[in-house]
Structures are given as C-alpha cells and as structure tokens.
Amino acid sequence: MTQPVTDTAPALGLLLDVDGPIASPVSRSIAIPRIASDLAELANAGVPIAFNTGRSDGFLREQVVPPLLEAGLSPDARLWGVCEKGAVWMSISADGTGEVNVDNALTVPDVVARDIEILVTRDYADLMFYDHTKRAMVSIEQNTTVSNERYLARQDEFDAQIAAILQRHGLGFERKGEKTPDASGAIDYRIDPTIISTDVESIGVGKDLGAGRVIDFLKREGAAVPRRWRTMGDSRTDYAMADWLHEHGYDVAHVDVRPSDGVPHTPYPVRHHDSLIHDEAGAEYLVRWVQMVRGEAEDDADV
C-alpha cells in the first residue's frame, strides 16, 4: 500500500465534484457567492483542491474559474480541474487555466458520438442538448428551459437508444448494472445517467481515476501530500474518490450532498447535512473546512 507523505503536509486536501456540491444543478453555475470565496481562502491557505468532475474543461473555464479568480487566488494556490471523470485535466492558478491534457486511450469513438448527436438533434432537441465541449466522453444534458421531471420521464427511453447505437457498432457496454459484451466478450464503455444528463464513457474513467491523478500531480511537484482528505459529491459514483483514498492509506471522509439515493456502507465516515442538499449543503461544509484550516473547529462531523 502506498503511504501518504506527512512531513510539512497541508492539514487537508479536497476532491470535489462540481454539479451539485459546487455548482447549482438548476442554474449550472456557482449560485452561492461564498462558495467561491471559501474555495479561494482554502486554496490560499495551502489546501490542494481538485474539481474531480464529469464536466468538461470548458465548463470549468466558463463557470467555476472566473468566480475563483474574482475571489482572489494567491500565486502559490494549487488547484486542478480533473474533467470527464479523469480523462481530461488541467491546472488552475491565479493566472487562469493551464494546458489541457487528454488521455486518448479513454475517448469514445467518433462514429458513436456522431450517431448520438444525430439522435439528439432529430428526436430530442426539445428536451436535451449535445455537449460539444467534451473531448473524451459523450454527454447529453437536459435543457434548462424544461422541467427536470419532463426530462427524466424520457431519459430511460433515450438511454436505450444509445445502447442500440453501441450495439450497432459492435461495442460492449454496461448500463443500469447490466453488461452487454462485444463479440470478443469485452466491455469497453458505460452508459451513465445522472439527474440532468447521460454520459457515454470509457469503462476506464471514474472518480477513482481522478483521485489517483491528483495524488500523482502532488508527488510529481515534490509537494507533501495531505494525510487528511475530504471528498464531496451528489451521486453514488462520487464515493469512488473516497474509496480510492481510503484504499491507499489516507484519512478520508466523504460528504454526500444528495443522500436521498441511499448512503452505502463504507469503511470511512460519510457526512451529510440534516436538511440542506446540493450547493446549499456544499456551502455549509466549505464554511466548516475554512474554520478547520483556521484552527477554529476540530472536525465537520456535526455540520
């Protein structure tokens, strides 16, 4: 097992999903201003922060980075955008975003992307749009002009048509826990629905991949790696961040800002707010983490 570096390490590290805990799933932006100011204060205090998200680098550049820059990042702040569930990544600094890196081994074939875009344009444009900012995965997202109930009512029907496209191209995939292998028995792709979108992605991506990348970034910089981490997300797949950190010997607790899906049994603590969800809950935990870094609070178990 890899052991964490503890000498002169920051007191805390953060791995944060974006949709839900940071950006409002309604406005698709940082709707609570103190979220950005608290993130900036944490980064300026030396806390390494990674946005470990299914979102694209373009989304982070447009919706997340500008409020952080306005809040004021120090030249020494260490932040990353680990996008498309680990397939794409970039650094974030007081100067903005750095070079975008793409793991080409984790991309969805162009022919699949093309057929899904045609399907959306032809049959579902009133409900959803094709996300052209993605570099590795294919994402289709609910239009902000329609209700979530209306979108979700047809999401399963739409996802079944994506499955048919993958089968037509002879590709193995998993969907809703069921596996459909290709002719050789391989399963290389996943259809992953969320409450506002559907992602078609390589089976190799995931929030655990993003977590591993962030630890690698710190080690390559020669930086001391925090032993204590917090991860935060709004879906069951976000637990993979905390799973990875726990398995590699780090002290981690996960914050679930939408626990109504059910909280799984884990070997590490899971936090959730008693009454708030999504970014409202995320904002409360950020406030507490600022207090912890300032030395004004011991823990976040009672948030």
C-alpha positions as CSV (number, residue, x, y, z in Angstrom):
1,M,0.0,0.0,0.0
2,T,1.3,3.5,-0.9
3,Q,1.7,5.5,2.3
4,P,0.9,9.2,2.5
5,V,3.6,11.8,2.8
6,T,3.0,13.7,6.1
7,D,6.1,15.9,6.6
8,T,5.0,19.6,6.4
9,A,1.9,18.5,4.5
10,P,-1.1,20.7,4.5
11,A,-3.7,19.9,7.1
12,L,-6.4,19.0,4.5
13,G,-6.9,18.1,0.8
14,L,-10.2,18.4,-1.1
15,L,-11.6,16.4,-4.0
16,L,-14.9,18.0,-5.2
17,D,-17.5,17.0,-7.6
18,V,-18.8,20.1,-9.4
19,D,-22.5,19.6,-10.3
20,G,-24.5,19.6,-7.0
21,P,-22.0,20.5,-4.3
22,I,-20.3,23.5,-6.0
23,A,-22.5,24.5,-9.0
24,S,-26.2,24.6,-8.7
25,P,-27.9,21.7,-10.8
26,V,-30.6,24.3,-11.7
27,S,-28.5,27.3,-12.9
28,R,-25.4,25.2,-13.8
29,S,-23.3,27.9,-12.2
30,I,-21.9,28.9,-8.8
31,A,-25.0,30.4,-7.5
32,I,-23.9,30.9,-3.9
33,P,-21.1,33.6,-3.9
34,R,-19.4,32.4,-0.7
35,I,-18.6,29.1,-2.3
36,A,-16.0,30.8,-4.5
37,S,-14.6,32.9,-1.7
38,D,-14.3,30.0,0.7
39,L,-12.6,27.9,-2.0
40,A,-10.1,30.7,-2.6
41,E,-9.4,31.0,1.1
42,L,-8.8,27.3,1.4
43,A,-6.5,27.3,-1.7
44,N,-4.6,30.3,-0.4
45,A,-4.1,28.6,2.9
46,G,-2.2,25.7,1.1
47,V,-5.1,23.2,0.8
48,P,-4.7,21.4,-2.5
49,I,-8.1,21.3,-4.3
50,A,-9.2,19.3,-7.3
51,F,-12.5,19.6,-9.1
52,N,-13.0,15.9,-9.9
53,T,-15.9,16.1,-12.3
54,G,-17.6,14.7,-15.3
55,R,-17.9,18.2,-16.6
56,S,-15.6,19.5,-19.4
57,D,-12.6,21.8,-19.1
58,G,-14.7,24.4,-21.0
59,F,-17.4,24.3,-18.3
60,L,-14.9,24.8,-15.5
61,R,-13.3,27.7,-17.5
62,E,-16.6,29.4,-18.0
63,Q,-18.5,28.7,-14.8
64,V,-16.1,27.8,-12.0
65,V,-12.7,29.5,-12.6
66,P,-13.9,33.1,-13.1
67,P,-15.6,33.4,-9.6
68,L,-12.4,31.9,-8.1
69,L,-10.2,34.4,-9.8
70,E,-12.5,37.2,-8.7
71,A,-12.3,35.9,-5.1
72,G,-8.5,36.2,-5.4
73,L,-6.1,33.3,-5.7
74,S,-2.5,33.5,-4.5
75,P,0.3,32.6,-6.8
76,D,1.0,29.6,-4.6
77,A,-2.5,28.2,-4.7
78,R,-2.7,24.6,-6.0
79,L,-5.8,23.7,-7.9
80,W,-6.7,21.3,-10.7
81,G,-9.6,20.6,-12.9
82,V,-9.8,16.8,-13.4
83,C,-12.5,16.6,-16.0
84,E,-14.6,14.0,-17.8
85,K,-14.0,11.6,-14.9
86,G,-10.2,11.6,-15.2
87,A,-9.8,11.5,-19.0
88,V,-9.0,15.3,-19.2
89,W,-7.1,17.5,-16.8
90,M,-5.5,20.9,-16.4
91,S,-4.0,23.1,-13.7
92,I,-5.8,26.2,-12.3
93,S,-3.8,29.1,-10.9
94,A,-4.1,32.8,-10.3
95,D,-3.3,33.2,-14.0
96,G,-6.3,31.1,-15.0
97,T,-6.2,27.6,-16.5
98,G,-3.2,25.8,-17.8
99,E,-2.7,23.4,-20.8
100,V,-5.4,20.9,-21.3
101,N,-4.3,17.2,-21.3
102,V,-6.4,14.4,-22.8
103,D,-5.9,10.6,-22.3
104,N,-6.7,9.5,-25.9
105,A,-7.0,5.9,-24.7
106,L,-10.2,6.9,-22.9
107,T,-12.1,8.5,-25.7
108,V,-15.5,7.4,-27.2
109,P,-15.3,6.6,-30.9
110,D,-16.2,9.5,-33.3
111,V,-18.8,7.4,-35.1
112,V,-20.7,6.8,-31.8
113,A,-20.5,10.4,-30.9
114,R,-21.8,11.4,-34.4
115,D,-24.8,9.0,-34.2
116,I,-25.7,10.2,-30.8
117,E,-25.6,13.8,-31.9
118,I,-27.9,13.0,-34.8
119,L,-30.3,11.2,-32.5
120,V,-30.5,14.2,-30.1
121,T,-30.9,16.7,-33.0
122,R,-33.6,14.6,-34.7
123,D,-35.7,13.3,-31.8
124,Y,-34.9,15.0,-28.5
125,A,-33.8,18.6,-29.1
126,D,-36.8,19.9,-27.1
127,L,-35.5,18.1,-24.0
128,M,-31.7,18.0,-24.2
129,F,-28.6,19.2,-26.0
130,Y,-25.4,17.5,-27.1
131,D,-22.4,18.9,-25.2
132,H,-19.8,19.9,-27.8
133,T,-17.2,20.9,-25.1
134,K,-16.4,17.3,-24.2
135,R,-13.1,15.9,-25.5
136,A,-13.2,12.2,-24.4
137,M,-16.8,11.2,-23.4
138,V,-20.1,12.0,-24.9
139,S,-22.6,13.9,-22.8
140,I,-26.2,14.9,-23.4
141,E,-27.7,17.3,-20.9
142,Q,-31.2,18.5,-20.0
143,N,-32.2,21.9,-21.5
144,T,-32.6,24.5,-18.8
145,T,-35.9,25.5,-20.4
146,V,-37.6,22.3,-19.5
147,S,-38.5,20.8,-16.1
148,N,-36.4,18.0,-14.6
149,E,-39.5,15.8,-14.3
150,R,-40.2,16.1,-18.1
151,Y,-36.5,15.3,-18.9
152,L,-36.4,12.3,-16.5
153,A,-39.6,10.9,-17.9
154,R,-37.9,10.2,-21.3
155,Q,-34.3,9.7,-20.1
156,D,-34.6,5.9,-19.9
157,E,-36.1,5.7,-23.4
158,F,-33.2,7.9,-24.8
159,D,-30.6,5.8,-23.0
160,A,-32.0,2.6,-24.6
161,Q,-31.4,4.2,-28.0
162,I,-27.8,4.9,-27.1
163,A,-27.5,1.3,-26.1
164,A,-28.8,0.3,-29.6
165,I,-26.2,2.6,-31.2
166,L,-23.3,1.0,-29.3
167,Q,-24.6,-2.5,-30.3
168,R,-24.9,-1.4,-33.9
169,H,-21.2,-0.5,-33.8
170,G,-20.2,-3.8,-32.2
171,L,-19.2,-2.3,-28.9
172,G,-19.5,-3.8,-25.5
173,F,-21.0,-1.7,-22.7
174,E,-22.7,-1.7,-19.3
175,R,-25.9,0.1,-18.5
176,K,-28.0,0.0,-15.3
177,G,-25.8,-2.7,-13.9
178,E,-26.3,-5.0,-16.9
179,K,-23.4,-5.9,-19.1
180,T,-23.6,-6.3,-22.9
181,P,-20.2,-7.6,-24.2
182,D,-18.9,-7.3,-27.7
183,A,-18.1,-10.3,-29.9
184,S,-14.9,-10.9,-28.1
185,G,-16.5,-10.7,-24.7
186,A,-15.1,-7.3,-23.9
187,I,-17.0,-4.4,-22.2
188,D,-15.2,-1.1,-23.0
189,Y,-17.9,1.6,-22.5
190,R,-20.5,2.7,-19.9
191,I,-23.9,4.5,-20.2
192,D,-24.1,6.5,-17.1
193,P,-27.3,8.6,-16.4
194,T,-27.4,11.4,-13.9
195,I,-30.3,13.5,-12.7
196,I,-29.7,16.1,-15.5
197,S,-27.7,14.2,-18.2
198,T,-26.4,11.0,-19.7
199,D,-22.7,10.3,-20.2
200,V,-21.3,7.7,-22.6
201,E,-17.8,7.0,-21.5
202,S,-14.9,4.6,-21.4
203,I,-15.1,1.9,-18.7
204,G,-11.7,3.2,-17.6
205,V,-12.8,6.6,-16.4
206,G,-14.2,7.2,-12.9
207,K,-13.8,9.4,-9.9
208,D,-11.2,7.0,-8.6
209,L,-9.1,7.6,-11.6
210,G,-9.3,11.3,-10.9
211,A,-8.3,10.8,-7.3
212,G,-5.2,8.9,-8.3
213,R,-4.3,11.6,-10.8
214,V,-4.4,14.3,-8.2
215,I,-2.1,12.4,-5.8
216,D,0.3,11.9,-8.8
217,F,0.2,15.7,-9.5
218,L,1.2,16.5,-6.0
219,K,4.0,13.9,-5.9
220,R,5.4,15.0,-9.3
221,E,5.6,18.5,-8.0
222,G,7.5,17.2,-5.0
223,A,4.8,18.5,-2.7
224,A,3.9,17.0,0.6
225,V,0.6,15.1,0.3
226,P,-2.0,15.7,3.0
227,R,-2.9,12.7,5.0
228,R,-6.4,14.0,5.7
229,W,-8.9,14.4,2.8
230,R,-12.5,15.3,2.2
231,T,-14.4,14.3,-0.9
232,M,-17.8,15.7,-1.8
233,G,-20.4,14.7,-4.4
234,D,-24.1,14.2,-5.1
235,S,-24.2,10.7,-6.6
236,R,-23.1,7.1,-5.7
237,T,-20.3,7.2,-8.3
238,D,-18.7,10.0,-6.3
239,Y,-17.9,7.7,-3.5
240,A,-15.2,6.2,-5.7
241,M,-13.0,9.2,-4.7
242,A,-13.1,8.3,-1.1
243,D,-12.8,4.6,-1.8
244,W,-9.5,5.2,-3.6
245,L,-8.1,7.4,-0.9
246,H,-9.1,5.0,1.8
247,E,-7.6,2.1,0.0
248,H,-4.3,3.9,-0.4
249,G,-4.0,4.7,3.3
250,Y,-5.4,8.2,3.6
251,D,-7.7,9.5,6.3
252,V,-10.9,10.4,4.4
253,A,-14.5,11.3,5.0
254,H,-17.0,11.7,2.2
255,V,-19.7,14.4,2.1
256,D,-22.9,13.3,0.2
257,V,-25.0,16.4,-0.7
258,R,-27.8,14.2,-2.1
259,P,-28.2,11.3,0.3
260,S,-31.7,10.5,-0.7
261,D,-30.3,8.0,-3.2
262,G,-29.2,6.0,-0.2
263,V,-25.9,6.0,1.7
264,P,-23.9,2.9,1.2
265,H,-21.9,1.1,3.9
266,T,-18.3,2.4,3.8
267,P,-15.2,1.8,5.9
268,Y,-14.8,5.6,6.2
269,P,-17.2,8.3,7.6
270,V,-19.9,9.7,5.4
271,R,-21.3,13.1,6.2
272,H,-24.5,14.7,5.1
273,H,-26.5,17.8,6.1
274,D,-29.7,17.2,8.1
275,S,-31.8,19.5,5.9
276,L,-29.8,21.0,3.1
277,I,-28.8,19.4,-0.3
278,H,-26.8,20.2,-3.4
279,D,-24.8,23.5,-3.3
280,E,-26.6,24.8,-0.2
281,A,-25.1,21.8,1.7
282,G,-21.8,22.1,-0.1
283,A,-21.5,25.7,1.0
284,E,-22.0,24.7,4.7
285,Y,-19.2,22.2,4.6
286,L,-16.9,24.7,2.9
287,V,-17.5,27.1,5.7
288,R,-16.6,24.4,8.2
289,W,-13.5,23.4,6.3
290,V,-12.4,27.1,6.4
291,Q,-12.9,27.0,10.1
292,M,-10.9,23.8,10.4
293,V,-8.0,25.2,8.5
294,R,-8.1,28.4,10.6
295,G,-8.0,26.3,13.7
296,E,-11.5,27.4,14.8
297,A,-13.0,23.9,14.5
298,E,-11.8,20.4,15.1
299,D,-13.9,18.5,12.6
300,D,-17.0,18.6,10.4
301,A,-19.0,15.7,11.9
302,D,-21.7,18.0,13.3
303,V,-22.4,20.1,10.2
